[in-house]
Amino acid sequence: MYSDILKDLLNYAFDHGIGVETVHANMDTPCLVLNDKKLIVLNLNWNNAQIPFALSHEIAHILNEDELSLYKSDSCNYKLSFEYNANIKALNILVPAYLKKCEYTINNIYPLMRQLNIPGKLVNETKHITSKYIQKGC
């Protein structure tokens, strides 16, 4: 299932004109977004379990047209809003891809979050978004 979800995410990126370059860098080297080039550099050695969420998150930064110079500034407000918005869009990309691959009910969100390695701070958002897609019949 993991490789199927990753393939769906790569296709999603390509369908939106986003390129993805994969590399094998140090395990502590996170993904990189070159927003002006619509390119994601995805480190396949970086905490492998987080790759689907990380890829969705980086796709979201490009789709949101986040101004990376503001993101890299010292202003915490920009960082928090850019990151939160990217996380929400990432969930709206990743959760439907997951739900296409398995039957799921909203009774317990934690297995889904563990399988997709979604940060715990997003539990309410994940539950809300998952409920929305289950009701739609994703």
A tleap script that builds the chain and sets N, CA, C and O, in Angstrom:
source leaprc.protein.ff14SB
mol = sequence {
  NMET TYR SER ASP ILE LEU LYS ASP LEU LEU
  ASN TYR ALA PHE ASP HIE GLY ILE GLY VAL
  GLU THR VAL HIE ALA ASN MET ASP THR PRO
  CYS LEU VAL LEU ASN ASP LYS LYS LEU ILE
  VAL LEU ASN LEU ASN TRP ASN ASN ALA GLN
  ILE PRO PHE ALA LEU SER HIE GLU ILE ALA
  HIE ILE LEU ASN GLU ASP GLU LEU SER LEU
  TYR LYS SER ASP SER CYS ASN TYR LYS LEU
  SER PHE GLU TYR ASN ALA ASN ILE LYS ALA
  LEU ASN ILE LEU VAL PRO ALA TYR LEU LYS
  LYS CYS GLU TYR THR ILE ASN ASN ILE TYR
  PRO LEU MET ARG GLN LEU ASN ILE PRO GLY
  LYS LEU VAL ASN GLU THR LYS HIE ILE THR
  SER LYS TYR ILE GLN LYS GLY CCYS
}
set mol.1.N position { 0.823 -1.191 0.000 }
set mol.1.CA position { 0.000 0.000 0.000 }
set mol.1.C position { 0.870 1.260 0.000 }
set mol.1.O position { 0.543 2.242 -0.665 }
set mol.2.N position { 1.975 1.229 0.745 }
set mol.2.CA position { 2.862 2.393 0.845 }
set mol.2.C position { 3.328 2.833 -0.540 }
set mol.2.O position { 3.270 4.020 -0.859 }
set mol.3.N position { 3.783 1.908 -1.355 }
set mol.3.CA position { 4.283 2.275 -2.682 }
set mol.3.C position { 3.153 2.763 -3.586 }
set mol.3.O position { 3.374 3.631 -4.430 }
set mol.4.N position { 1.944 2.217 -3.420 }
set mol.4.CA position { 0.801 2.689 -4.203 }
set mol.4.C position { 0.442 4.128 -3.854 }
set mol.4.O position { 0.149 4.934 -4.737 }
set mol.5.N position { 0.466 4.441 -2.571 }
set mol.5.CA position { 0.165 5.814 -2.146 }
set mol.5.C position { 1.241 6.759 -2.654 }
set mol.5.O position { 0.938 7.851 -3.135 }
set mol.6.N position { 2.488 6.346 -2.549 }
set mol.6.CA position { 3.579 7.182 -3.048 }
set mol.6.C position { 3.441 7.412 -4.552 }
set mol.6.O position { 3.671 8.521 -5.032 }
set mol.7.N position { 3.070 6.380 -5.290 }
set mol.7.CA position { 2.863 6.509 -6.737 }
set mol.7.C position { 1.716 7.480 -7.028 }
set mol.7.O position { 1.814 8.302 -7.939 }
set mol.8.N position { 0.628 7.384 -6.253 }
set mol.8.CA position { -0.496 8.311 -6.421 }
set mol.8.C position { -0.074 9.751 -6.150 }
set mol.8.O position { -0.487 10.669 -6.858 }
set mol.9.N position { 0.744 9.942 -5.129 }
set mol.9.CA position { 1.214 11.293 -4.793 }
set mol.9.C position { 2.122 11.848 -5.882 }
set mol.9.O position { 2.032 13.027 -6.226 }
set mol.10.N position { 2.990 11.010 -6.422 }
set mol.10.CA position { 3.855 11.449 -7.525 }
set mol.10.C position { 3.013 11.821 -8.744 }
set mol.10.O position { 3.279 12.832 -9.395 }
set mol.11.N position { 2.011 11.020 -9.051 }
set mol.11.CA position { 1.116 11.336 -10.167 }
set mol.11.C position { 0.356 12.635 -9.909 }
set mol.11.O position { 0.164 13.438 -10.821 }
set mol.12.N position { -0.073 12.838 -8.671 }
set mol.12.CA position { -0.754 14.073 -8.294 }
set mol.12.C position { 0.164 15.268 -8.557 }
set mol.12.O position { -0.257 16.267 -9.140 }
set mol.13.N position { 1.407 15.157 -8.127 }
set mol.13.CA position { 2.373 16.238 -8.346 }
set mol.13.C position { 2.535 16.498 -9.841 }
set mol.13.O position { 2.445 17.643 -10.284 }
set mol.14.N position { 2.771 15.457 -10.611 }
set mol.14.CA position { 2.969 15.615 -12.055 }
set mol.14.C position { 1.742 16.217 -12.726 }
set mol.14.O position { 1.865 17.061 -13.614 }
set mol.15.N position { 0.545 15.777 -12.298 }
set mol.15.CA position { -0.698 16.322 -12.855 }
set mol.15.C position { -0.839 17.819 -12.584 }
set mol.15.O position { -1.557 18.518 -13.299 }
set mol.16.N position { -0.158 18.304 -11.558 }
set mol.16.CA position { -0.209 19.724 -11.204 }
set mol.16.C position { 1.057 20.470 -11.622 }
set mol.16.O position { 1.342 21.560 -11.127 }
set mol.17.N position { 1.813 19.860 -12.545 }
set mol.17.CA position { 2.988 20.526 -13.089 }
set mol.17.C position { 4.151 20.630 -12.124 }
set mol.17.O position { 5.007 21.502 -12.276 }
set mol.18.N position { 4.194 19.761 -11.145 }
set mol.18.CA position { 5.253 19.777 -10.144 }
set mol.18.C position { 6.200 18.610 -10.408 }
set mol.18.O position { 5.775 17.461 -10.528 }
set mol.19.N position { 7.482 18.924 -10.497 }
set mol.19.CA position { 8.490 17.890 -10.670 }
set mol.19.C position { 8.989 17.396 -9.321 }
set mol.19.O position { 9.015 18.139 -8.341 }
set mol.20.N position { 9.381 16.139 -9.289 }
set mol.20.CA position { 9.938 15.557 -8.062 }
set mol.20.C position { 11.242 14.865 -8.430 }
set mol.20.O position { 11.270 13.963 -9.267 }
set mol.21.N position { 12.309 15.300 -7.796 }
set mol.21.CA position { 13.625 14.688 -7.967 }
set mol.21.C position { 13.926 13.919 -6.686 }
set mol.21.O position { 13.872 14.483 -5.592 }
set mol.22.N position { 14.238 12.647 -6.817 }
set mol.22.CA position { 14.560 11.853 -5.634 }
set mol.22.C position { 16.072 11.763 -5.476 }
set mol.22.O position { 16.815 11.631 -6.449 }
set mol.23.N position { 16.501 11.838 -4.227 }
set mol.23.CA position { 17.926 11.725 -3.900 }
set mol.23.C position { 18.077 10.821 -2.686 }
set mol.23.O position { 17.113 10.559 -1.966 }
set mol.24.N position { 19.280 10.356 -2.474 }
set mol.24.CA position { 19.632 9.587 -1.279 }
set mol.24.C position { 20.668 10.395 -0.518 }
set mol.24.O position { 21.871 10.190 -0.682 }
set mol.25.N position { 20.197 11.319 0.319 }
set mol.25.CA position { 21.072 12.181 1.112 }
set mol.25.C position { 21.137 11.634 2.542 }
set mol.25.O position { 20.596 10.565 2.825 }
set mol.26.N position { 21.793 12.362 3.432 }
set mol.26.CA position { 21.854 11.964 4.841 }
set mol.26.C position { 20.455 11.821 5.404 }
set mol.26.O position { 19.525 12.487 4.949 }
set mol.27.N position { 20.301 10.951 6.396 }
set mol.27.CA position { 18.988 10.697 6.991 }
set mol.27.C position { 18.384 11.940 7.643 }
set mol.27.O position { 17.165 12.022 7.794 }
set mol.28.N position { 19.208 12.897 8.028 }
set mol.28.CA position { 18.681 14.096 8.686 }
set mol.28.C position { 18.477 15.258 7.717 }
set mol.28.O position { 18.231 16.385 8.148 }
set mol.29.N position { 18.576 14.997 6.416 }
set mol.29.CA position { 18.367 16.037 5.413 }
set mol.29.C position { 16.911 15.991 4.946 }
set mol.29.O position { 16.506 15.035 4.285 }
set mol.30.N position { 16.122 17.015 5.284 }
set mol.30.CA position { 14.707 16.996 4.898 }
set mol.30.C position { 14.514 17.300 3.410 }
set mol.30.O position { 15.473 17.571 2.687 }
set mol.31.N position { 13.290 17.249 2.983 }
set mol.31.CA position { 12.934 17.582 1.608 }
set mol.31.C position { 13.191 19.061 1.357 }
set mol.31.O position { 13.271 19.868 2.283 }
set mol.32.N position { 13.317 19.385 0.088 }
set mol.32.CA position { 13.584 20.761 -0.320 }
set mol.32.C position { 12.583 21.145 -1.398 }
set mol.32.O position { 12.275 20.349 -2.285 }
set mol.33.N position { 12.077 22.376 -1.315 }
set mol.33.CA position { 11.150 22.881 -2.325 }
set mol.33.C position { 11.802 24.045 -3.050 }
set mol.33.O position { 12.284 24.992 -2.429 }
set mol.34.N position { 11.808 23.960 -4.366 }
set mol.34.CA position { 12.224 25.080 -5.215 }
set mol.34.C position { 10.947 25.583 -5.869 }
set mol.34.O position { 10.590 25.187 -6.979 }
set mol.35.N position { 10.276 26.460 -5.154 }
set mol.35.CA position { 8.935 26.890 -5.542 }
set mol.35.C position { 8.901 27.546 -6.912 }
set mol.35.O position { 7.988 27.292 -7.697 }
set mol.36.N position { 9.889 28.388 -7.210 }
set mol.36.CA position { 9.895 29.085 -8.496 }
set mol.36.C position { 10.086 28.120 -9.669 }
set mol.36.O position { 9.724 28.442 -10.801 }
set mol.37.N position { 10.644 26.959 -9.409 }
set mol.37.CA position { 10.841 25.952 -10.457 }
set mol.37.C position { 9.790 24.840 -10.390 }
set mol.37.O position { 9.792 23.917 -11.203 }
set mol.38.N position { 8.879 24.950 -9.390 }
set mol.38.CA position { 7.869 23.913 -9.159 }
set mol.38.C position { 8.525 22.533 -9.072 }
set mol.38.O position { 8.134 21.582 -9.750 }
set mol.39.N position { 9.544 22.468 -8.202 }
set mol.39.CA position { 10.336 21.244 -8.052 }
set mol.39.C position { 10.495 20.899 -6.581 }
set mol.39.O position { 10.761 21.764 -5.746 }
set mol.40.N position { 10.327 19.619 -6.282 }
set mol.40.CA position { 10.562 19.084 -4.944 }
set mol.40.C position { 11.748 18.144 -5.033 }
set mol.40.O position { 11.807 17.281 -5.909 }
set mol.41.N position { 12.687 18.316 -4.124 }
set mol.41.CA position { 13.802 17.377 -3.999 }
set mol.41.C position { 13.465 16.512 -2.785 }
set mol.41.O position { 13.458 16.982 -1.647 }
set mol.42.N position { 13.187 15.241 -3.056 }
set mol.42.CA position { 12.705 14.314 -2.042 }
set mol.42.C position { 13.825 13.377 -1.624 }
set mol.42.O position { 14.309 12.583 -2.431 }
set mol.43.N position { 14.237 13.468 -0.364 }
set mol.43.CA position { 15.287 12.610 0.170 }
set mol.43.C position { 14.673 11.276 0.591 }
set mol.43.O position { 13.944 11.211 1.581 }
set mol.44.N position { 14.962 10.235 -0.145 }
set mol.44.CA position { 14.390 8.918 0.147 }
set mol.44.C position { 14.974 8.278 1.401 }
set mol.44.O position { 14.436 7.287 1.895 }
set mol.45.N position { 16.063 8.829 1.920 }
set mol.45.CA position { 16.646 8.314 3.165 }
set mol.45.C position { 16.096 9.015 4.397 }
set mol.45.O position { 16.362 8.592 5.522 }
set mol.46.N position { 15.333 10.078 4.197 }
set mol.46.CA position { 14.842 10.866 5.327 }
set mol.46.C position { 13.625 10.201 5.924 }
set mol.46.O position { 12.561 10.182 5.306 }
set mol.47.N position { 13.765 9.656 7.114 }
set mol.47.CA position { 12.685 9.006 7.843 }
set mol.47.C position { 11.620 8.457 6.895 }
set mol.47.O position { 10.566 9.064 6.701 }
set mol.48.N position { 11.908 7.328 6.325 }
set mol.48.CA position { 11.105 6.713 5.264 }
set mol.48.C position { 9.609 6.709 5.554 }
set mol.48.O position { 8.804 6.889 4.640 }
set mol.49.N position { 9.226 6.506 6.809 }
set mol.49.CA position { 7.801 6.457 7.142 }
set mol.49.C position { 7.120 7.804 6.932 }
set mol.49.O position { 5.903 7.854 6.752 }
set mol.50.N position { 7.876 8.884 6.951 }
set mol.50.CA position { 7.278 10.208 6.806 }
set mol.50.C position { 7.211 10.680 5.359 }
set mol.50.O position { 6.685 11.763 5.100 }
set mol.51.N position { 7.713 9.925 4.434 }
set mol.51.CA position { 7.793 10.401 3.054 }
set mol.51.C position { 6.422 10.737 2.454 }
set mol.51.O position { 6.302 11.793 1.833 }
set mol.52.N position { 5.385 9.910 2.600 }
set mol.52.CA position { 4.098 10.316 2.001 }
set mol.52.C position { 3.574 11.642 2.547 }
set mol.52.O position { 3.140 12.497 1.775 }
set mol.53.N position { 3.608 11.823 3.865 }
set mol.53.CA position { 3.123 13.090 4.411 }
set mol.53.C position { 4.042 14.238 3.997 }
set mol.53.O position { 3.569 15.318 3.642 }
set mol.54.N position { 5.352 14.004 4.042 }
set mol.54.CA position { 6.307 15.059 3.664 }
set mol.54.C position { 6.111 15.461 2.204 }
set mol.54.O position { 6.107 16.650 1.886 }
set mol.55.N position { 5.951 14.488 1.319 }
set mol.55.CA position { 5.746 14.799 -0.091 }
set mol.55.C position { 4.449 15.591 -0.280 }
set mol.55.O position { 4.426 16.572 -1.023 }
set mol.56.N position { 3.383 15.173 0.383 }
set mol.56.CA position { 2.112 15.905 0.303 }
set mol.56.C position { 2.283 17.331 0.816 }
set mol.56.O position { 1.748 18.275 0.235 }
set mol.57.N position { 3.024 17.479 1.892 }
set mol.57.CA position { 3.268 18.786 2.496 }
set mol.57.C position { 4.039 19.697 1.534 }
set mol.57.O position { 3.708 20.874 1.393 }
set mol.58.N position { 5.050 19.159 0.884 }
set mol.58.CA position { 5.851 19.959 -0.055 }
set mol.58.C position { 5.041 20.306 -1.305 }
set mol.58.O position { 5.160 21.413 -1.828 }
set mol.59.N position { 4.223 19.372 -1.786 }
set mol.59.CA position { 3.319 19.667 -2.902 }
set mol.59.C position { 2.410 20.838 -2.513 }
set mol.59.O position { 2.172 21.747 -3.308 }
set mol.60.N position { 1.910 20.795 -1.283 }
set mol.60.CA position { 1.014 21.851 -0.801 }
set mol.60.C position { 1.706 23.214 -0.790 }
set mol.60.O position { 1.091 24.221 -1.142 }
set mol.61.N position { 2.981 23.254 -0.389 }
set mol.61.CA position { 3.698 24.535 -0.412 }
set mol.61.C position { 3.705 25.132 -1.825 }
set mol.61.O position { 3.526 26.337 -1.997 }
set mol.62.N position { 3.911 24.284 -2.822 }
set mol.62.CA position { 3.943 24.781 -4.205 }
set mol.62.C position { 2.548 25.192 -4.656 }
set mol.62.O position { 2.382 26.249 -5.264 }
set mol.63.N position { 1.543 24.370 -4.366 }
set mol.63.CA position { 0.174 24.712 -4.767 }
set mol.63.C position { -0.313 25.973 -4.065 }
set mol.63.O position { -1.073 26.753 -4.638 }
set mol.64.N position { 0.120 26.172 -2.836 }
set mol.64.CA position { -0.258 27.371 -2.086 }
set mol.64.C position { 0.534 28.598 -2.528 }
set mol.64.O position { 0.269 29.714 -2.081 }
set mol.65.N position { 1.505 28.380 -3.406 }
set mol.65.CA position { 2.395 29.450 -3.875 }
set mol.65.C position { 3.007 30.202 -2.696 }
set mol.65.O position { 3.062 31.432 -2.682 }
set mol.66.N position { 3.463 29.438 -1.716 }
set mol.66.CA position { 4.081 30.040 -0.544 }
set mol.66.C position { 5.336 30.805 -0.941 }
set mol.66.O position { 6.169 30.318 -1.706 }
set mol.67.N position { 5.446 31.983 -0.415 }
set mol.67.CA position { 6.613 32.827 -0.671 }
set mol.67.C position { 7.720 32.379 0.276 }
set mol.67.O position { 7.716 32.712 1.461 }
set mol.68.N position { 8.661 31.621 -0.266 }
set mol.68.CA position { 9.670 31.015 0.586 }
set mol.68.C position { 10.583 32.030 1.248 }
set mol.68.O position { 11.151 31.732 2.299 }
set mol.69.N position { 10.748 33.220 0.677 }
set mol.69.CA position { 11.577 34.219 1.345 }
set mol.69.C position { 10.896 34.686 2.631 }
set mol.69.O position { 11.566 34.985 3.619 }
set mol.70.N position { 9.561 34.746 2.616 }
set mol.70.CA position { 8.844 35.070 3.844 }
set mol.70.C position { 8.907 33.903 4.816 }
set mol.70.O position { 9.050 34.088 6.024 }
set mol.71.N position { 8.799 32.715 4.275 }
set mol.71.CA position { 8.833 31.516 5.105 }
set mol.71.C position { 10.159 31.410 5.847 }
set mol.71.O position { 10.196 30.987 7.002 }
set mol.72.N position { 11.233 31.789 5.192 }
set mol.72.CA position { 12.553 31.677 5.802 }
set mol.72.C position { 12.894 32.875 6.683 }
set mol.72.O position { 13.972 32.922 7.275 }
set mol.73.N position { 11.987 33.839 6.772 }
set mol.73.CA position { 12.249 35.019 7.595 }
set mol.73.C position { 12.166 34.654 9.073 }
set mol.73.O position { 11.795 33.536 9.430 }
set mol.74.N position { 12.511 35.603 9.916 }
set mol.74.CA position { 12.481 35.364 11.353 }
set mol.74.C position { 11.077 35.490 11.939 }
set mol.74.O position { 10.877 35.225 13.124 }
set mol.75.N position { 10.121 35.882 11.136 }
set mol.75.CA position { 8.773 36.084 11.640 }
set mol.75.C position { 8.076 34.745 11.857 }
set mol.75.O position { 7.788 34.015 10.909 }
set mol.76.N position { 7.819 34.447 13.097 }
set mol.76.CA position { 7.171 33.184 13.456 }
set mol.76.C position { 5.769 33.096 12.869 }
set mol.76.O position { 5.332 32.004 12.506 }
set mol.77.N position { 5.047 34.217 12.763 }
set mol.77.CA position { 3.684 34.183 12.227 }
set mol.77.C position { 3.649 33.658 10.807 }
set mol.77.O position { 2.765 32.873 10.462 }
set mol.78.N position { 4.598 34.078 9.970 }
set mol.78.CA position { 4.644 33.564 8.612 }
set mol.78.C position { 4.914 32.064 8.618 }
set mol.78.O position { 4.245 31.304 7.918 }
set mol.79.N position { 5.879 31.650 9.394 }
set mol.79.CA position { 6.230 30.231 9.440 }
set mol.79.C position { 5.037 29.391 9.875 }
set mol.79.O position { 4.727 28.371 9.258 }
set mol.80.N position { 4.372 29.825 10.938 }
set mol.80.CA position { 3.259 29.046 11.442 }
set mol.80.C position { 2.107 28.981 10.448 }
set mol.80.O position { 1.544 27.907 10.236 }
set mol.81.N position { 1.750 30.090 9.842 }
set mol.81.CA position { 0.626 30.066 8.912 }
set mol.81.C position { 0.973 29.282 7.651 }
set mol.81.O position { 0.136 28.530 7.151 }
set mol.82.N position { 2.190 29.441 7.123 }
set mol.82.CA position { 2.587 28.686 5.939 }
set mol.82.C position { 2.602 27.193 6.236 }
set mol.82.O position { 2.113 26.386 5.445 }
set mol.83.N position { 3.158 26.841 7.366 }
set mol.83.CA position { 3.248 25.426 7.718 }
set mol.83.C position { 1.873 24.828 7.987 }
set mol.83.O position { 1.572 23.730 7.520 }
set mol.84.N position { 1.049 25.529 8.723 }
set mol.84.CA position { -0.288 25.022 9.024 }
set mol.84.C position { -1.096 24.863 7.738 }
set mol.84.O position { -1.728 23.828 7.530 }
set mol.85.N position { -1.081 25.870 6.884 }
set mol.85.CA position { -1.814 25.792 5.619 }
set mol.85.C position { -1.294 24.659 4.746 }
set mol.85.O position { -2.078 23.971 4.092 }
set mol.86.N position { 0.017 24.459 4.731 }
set mol.86.CA position { 0.590 23.346 3.966 }
set mol.86.C position { 0.166 22.009 4.566 }
set mol.86.O position { -0.098 21.059 3.829 }
set mol.87.N position { 0.098 21.926 5.884 }
set mol.87.CA position { -0.349 20.682 6.527 }
set mol.87.C position { -1.801 20.365 6.177 }
set mol.87.O position { -2.132 19.210 5.908 }
set mol.88.N position { -2.664 21.370 6.179 }
set mol.88.CA position { -4.073 21.139 5.860 }
set mol.88.C position { -4.231 20.697 4.413 }
set mol.88.O position { -4.959 19.747 4.124 }
set mol.89.N position { -3.550 21.384 3.507 }
set mol.89.CA position { -3.630 20.971 2.100 }
set mol.89.C position { -3.029 19.577 1.911 }
set mol.89.O position { -3.539 18.777 1.126 }
set mol.90.N position { -1.941 19.290 2.637 }
set mol.90.CA position { -1.315 17.964 2.557 }
set mol.90.C position { -2.302 16.879 2.969 }
set mol.90.O position { -2.378 15.831 2.327 }
set mol.91.N position { -3.055 17.122 4.030 }
set mol.91.CA position { -4.064 16.144 4.456 }
set mol.91.C position { -5.136 15.960 3.389 }
set mol.91.O position { -5.620 14.848 3.179 }
set mol.92.N position { -5.509 17.050 2.713 }
set mol.92.CA position { -6.520 16.958 1.653 }
set mol.92.C position { -5.991 16.264 0.403 }
set mol.92.O position { -6.773 15.851 -0.453 }
set mol.93.N position { -4.699 16.134 0.292 }
set mol.93.CA position { -4.092 15.377 -0.806 }
set mol.93.C position { -3.895 13.920 -0.388 }
set mol.93.O position { -4.229 13.000 -1.134 }
set mol.94.N position { -3.351 13.724 0.808 }
set mol.94.CA position { -2.938 12.398 1.260 }
set mol.94.C position { -4.107 11.511 1.693 }
set mol.94.O position { -4.147 10.332 1.342 }
set mol.95.N position { -5.041 12.054 2.440 }
set mol.95.CA position { -6.134 11.231 2.968 }
set mol.95.C position { -6.954 10.579 1.854 }
set mol.95.O position { -7.227 9.382 1.946 }
set mol.96.N position { -7.361 11.304 0.804 }
set mol.96.CA position { -8.107 10.618 -0.270 }
set mol.96.C position { -7.287 9.530 -0.962 }
set mol.96.O position { -7.828 8.493 -1.348 }
set mol.97.N position { -5.987 9.766 -1.120 }
set mol.97.CA position { -5.129 8.737 -1.728 }
set mol.97.C position { -5.125 7.482 -0.863 }
set mol.97.O position { -5.158 6.367 -1.382 }
set mol.98.N position { -5.085 7.660 0.438 }
set mol.98.CA position { -5.113 6.535 1.378 }
set mol.98.C position { -6.460 5.820 1.332 }
set mol.98.O position { -6.516 4.592 1.273 }
set mol.99.N position { -7.542 6.593 1.360 }
set mol.99.CA position { -8.874 5.998 1.416 }
set mol.99.C position { -9.220 5.214 0.149 }
set mol.99.O position { -10.059 4.314 0.192 }
set mol.100.N position { -8.589 5.543 -0.967 }
set mol.100.CA position { -8.814 4.776 -2.201 }
set mol.100.C position { -8.241 3.373 -2.082 }
set mol.100.O position { -8.667 2.460 -2.790 }
set mol.101.N position { -7.271 3.202 -1.182 }
set mol.101.CA position { -6.553 1.926 -1.080 }
set mol.101.C position { -7.121 1.000 -0.020 }
set mol.101.O position { -6.794 -0.186 -0.002 }
set mol.102.N position { -7.969 1.518 0.870 }
set mol.102.CA position { -8.467 0.655 1.943 }
set mol.102.C position { -9.833 1.113 2.428 }
set mol.102.O position { -10.226 2.264 2.236 }
set mol.103.N position { -10.537 0.205 3.049 }
set mol.103.CA position { -11.803 0.532 3.706 }
set mol.103.C position { -11.460 1.131 5.058 }
set mol.103.O position { -10.600 0.615 5.772 }
set mol.104.N position { -12.126 2.212 5.406 }
set mol.104.CA position { -11.798 2.869 6.663 }
set mol.104.C position { -13.044 3.526 7.222 }
set mol.104.O position { -13.836 4.119 6.489 }
set mol.105.N position { -13.207 3.412 8.533 }
set mol.105.CA position { -14.261 4.142 9.221 }
set mol.105.C position { -13.601 5.119 10.178 }
set mol.105.O position { -12.437 4.949 10.542 }
set mol.106.N position { -14.324 6.115 10.577 }
set mol.106.CA position { -13.755 7.202 11.369 }
set mol.106.C position { -13.757 6.896 12.870 }
set mol.106.O position { -13.420 7.768 13.671 }
set mol.107.N position { -14.125 5.690 13.261 }
set mol.107.CA position { -14.195 5.365 14.692 }
set mol.107.C position { -12.898 5.638 15.435 }
set mol.107.O position { -12.932 6.102 16.575 }
set mol.108.N position { -11.785 5.369 14.832 }
set mol.108.CA position { -10.495 5.575 15.481 }
set mol.108.C position { -9.508 6.104 14.446 }
set mol.108.O position { -9.094 5.373 13.546 }
set mol.109.N position { -9.135 7.366 14.573 }
set mol.109.CA position { -8.281 8.025 13.592 }
set mol.109.C position { -6.811 7.655 13.749 }
set mol.109.O position { -6.023 7.837 12.820 }
set mol.110.N position { -6.434 7.134 14.920 }
set mol.110.CA position { -5.016 6.920 15.218 }
set mol.110.C position { -4.324 5.886 14.327 }
set mol.110.O position { -3.160 6.091 13.983 }
set mol.111.N position { -4.973 4.790 13.936 }
set mol.111.CA position { -4.280 3.883 13.004 }
set mol.111.C position { -3.939 4.554 11.673 }
set mol.111.O position { -2.851 4.350 11.136 }
set mol.112.N position { -4.855 5.345 11.147 }
set mol.112.CA position { -4.601 6.073 9.904 }
set mol.112.C position { -3.425 7.029 10.097 }
set mol.112.O position { -2.537 7.111 9.249 }
set mol.113.N position { -3.427 7.747 11.211 }
set mol.113.CA position { -2.352 8.707 11.469 }
set mol.113.C position { -1.008 8.001 11.623 }
set mol.113.O position { 0.016 8.502 11.159 }
set mol.114.N position { -1.014 6.840 12.274 }
set mol.114.CA position { 0.237 6.075 12.427 }
set mol.114.C position { 0.736 5.565 11.076 }
set mol.114.O position { 1.921 5.677 10.764 }
set mol.115.N position { -0.170 5.008 10.281 }
set mol.115.CA position { 0.230 4.459 8.986 }
set mol.115.C position { 0.787 5.526 8.065 }
set mol.115.O position { 1.718 5.260 7.304 }
set mol.116.N position { 0.237 6.728 8.120 }
set mol.116.CA position { 0.675 7.811 7.246 }
set mol.116.C position { 1.685 8.735 7.929 }
set mol.116.O position { 2.173 9.691 7.327 }
set mol.117.N position { 1.988 8.437 9.186 }
set mol.117.CA position { 2.934 9.216 9.977 }
set mol.117.C position { 2.576 10.703 9.993 }
set mol.117.O position { 3.426 11.571 9.793 }
set mol.118.N position { 1.300 10.965 10.236 }
set mol.118.CA position { 0.802 12.335 10.348 }
set mol.118.C position { 1.116 12.823 11.756 }
set mol.118.O position { 0.849 12.112 12.724 }
set mol.119.N position { 1.674 14.016 11.888 }
set mol.119.CA position { 2.009 14.530 13.221 }
set mol.119.C position { 0.792 14.563 14.148 }
set mol.119.O position { -0.307 14.926 13.729 }
set mol.120.N position { 0.997 14.184 15.398 }
set mol.120.CA position { -0.071 14.125 16.388 }
set mol.120.C position { -0.790 15.434 16.607 }
set mol.120.O position { -1.961 15.443 16.987 }
set mol.121.N position { -0.105 16.547 16.373 }
set mol.121.CA position { -0.741 17.854 16.575 }
set mol.121.C position { -1.860 18.111 15.570 }
set mol.121.O position { -2.611 19.077 15.708 }
set mol.122.N position { -1.974 17.254 14.564 }
set mol.122.CA position { -3.002 17.422 13.531 }
set mol.122.C position { -4.161 16.441 13.692 }
set mol.122.O position { -4.877 16.173 12.727 }
set mol.123.N position { -4.353 15.907 14.886 }
set mol.123.CA position { -5.384 14.891 15.081 }
set mol.123.C position { -6.780 15.426 14.758 }
set mol.123.O position { -7.542 14.752 14.066 }
set mol.124.N position { -7.127 16.604 15.235 }
set mol.124.CA position { -8.475 17.140 14.957 }
set mol.124.C position { -8.665 17.418 13.477 }
set mol.124.O position { -9.714 17.107 12.912 }
set mol.125.N position { -7.663 17.998 12.854 }
set mol.125.CA position { -7.738 18.293 11.429 }
set mol.125.C position { -7.835 17.007 10.603 }
set mol.125.O position { -8.584 16.939 9.628 }
set mol.126.N position { -7.067 15.988 11.005 }
set mol.126.CA position { -7.099 14.712 10.292 }
set mol.126.C position { -8.470 14.061 10.411 }
set mol.126.O position { -9.002 13.530 9.437 }
set mol.127.N position { -9.030 14.107 11.596 }
set mol.127.CA position { -10.354 13.514 11.807 }
set mol.127.C position { -11.402 14.241 10.966 }
set mol.127.O position { -12.240 13.600 10.331 }
set mol.128.N position { -11.360 15.565 10.960 }
set mol.128.CA position { -12.319 16.359 10.195 }
set mol.128.C position { -12.201 16.065 8.691 }
set mol.128.O position { -13.206 15.829 8.020 }
set mol.129.N position { -10.994 16.081 8.184 }
set mol.129.CA position { -10.770 15.873 6.744 }
set mol.129.C position { -11.108 14.443 6.348 }
set mol.129.O position { -11.702 14.215 5.294 }
set mol.130.N position { -10.736 13.480 7.183 }
set mol.130.CA position { -11.059 12.079 6.881 }
set mol.130.C position { -12.566 11.871 6.869 }
set mol.130.O position { -13.093 11.190 5.990 }
set mol.131.N position { -13.259 12.453 7.836 }
set mol.131.CA position { -14.732 12.352 7.868 }
set mol.131.C position { -15.346 12.917 6.599 }
set mol.131.O position { -16.269 12.338 6.026 }
set mol.132.N position { -14.820 14.061 6.170 }
set mol.132.CA position { -15.340 14.704 4.954 }
set mol.132.C position { -15.197 13.770 3.748 }
set mol.132.O position { -16.130 13.645 2.955 }
set mol.133.N position { -14.060 13.125 3.605 }
set mol.133.CA position { -13.859 12.257 2.441 }
set mol.133.C position { -14.604 10.935 2.560 }
set mol.133.O position { -15.010 10.368 1.546 }
set mol.134.N position { -14.789 10.437 3.769 }
set mol.134.CA position { -15.582 9.217 3.936 }
set mol.134.C position { -17.034 9.503 3.575 }
set mol.134.O position { -17.680 8.691 2.912 }
set mol.135.N position { -17.551 10.647 4.005 }
set mol.135.CA position { -18.930 11.012 3.686 }
set mol.135.C position { -19.126 11.224 2.186 }
set mol.135.O position { -20.186 10.905 1.646 }
set mol.136.N position { -18.109 11.761 1.515 }
set mol.136.CA position { -18.185 11.978 0.066 }
set mol.136.C position { -18.122 10.660 -0.699 }
set mol.136.O position { -18.495 10.596 -1.870 }
set mol.137.N position { -17.647 9.604 -0.029 }
set mol.137.CA position { -17.479 8.333 -0.712 }
set mol.137.C position { -16.250 8.322 -1.576 }
set mol.137.O position { -16.248 7.749 -2.666 }
set mol.138.N position { -15.201 8.956 -1.090 }
set mol.138.CA position { -13.919 9.075 -1.769 }
set mol.138.C position { -13.666 7.880 -2.582 }
set mol.138.O position { -12.627 7.787 -3.236 }
savepdb mol mol.pdb
quit
